[in-house]
Amino acid sequence: MSKQYKTDAVYKIIKEAKGKDLEQGNLYLMNVPVTFAAVIKATKKYQSEELAWQTNLFVDKETKAKLDDIGINKEFAEVGVTKIKKGTNRGNLKYPLNEHNEAYAGMFAAQFGRDVLNKKGEPRTPIKVVSPDGEAFTKDVGNGSICNIKMYGYRNEDGMLVVMLDTVVVVEHVPYERSEGLHDDILGVTIKTKKDDVAAPAKVDDTDEIDFSDDESSPF
């Protein structure tokens, strides 16, 4: 029997909307399993040269409902069910039931991140990664690790909560394992990787995602 995950979501407003000032707050996702967590060292975003700290995370049905009520801008995909709607990968499963995702069947997944540079091209402060006792955590976070994640967000003019990673608490650490290669089912080959390769984010097609990077109202 597969492991059952009980996740949760909490949203705390830290600044009410007033005049031209947008609502700001912190979103907390608790007890979430993660995969391809590039939270210690930033990596390239999907089909981009831009760098970001990023991770895939999974929530249960009840948490997904809470996030829908909160109005988060992210579109969660049901693992093994939701298909990509646009782009060259249209019709493919966004999170197929492969070795990375099969443990999370019935859950909902999305990728969250924090760009290294803001929209002005200025460097952002790296996200904080800590142990449960608040000490700095410096080990690569492997697939299946359980984390409590804090995100900073603002509610845009459409009423959607736009968030980015702020703090990751590694509650249960699974060591990152460097494999000898990554098998590509389409190419039919195993691509050899260097021994010093660091954890890379999953190549999740985010064509369906709404891009708020050019949102003029953004405080990011």
Secondary structure, DSSP 8 states (H G I E B T S, - for coil): -------EEEEEEEE--BTTB--EEEEEEEEEEEEEEEEEEEEE-TTSS-EEEEEEEEE-HHHHHHHHHHTBS---EETTT-B--SSTTTTSBSS-SSTTTGGGTTSEEEEEEEESB-TTS-B----EEE-TTS-B--S-B-TT-EEEEEEEEEE-TTS-EEEEEEEEEEEE--B----SEEEETTTTEEEE--TT----------TTS---TT-TT---
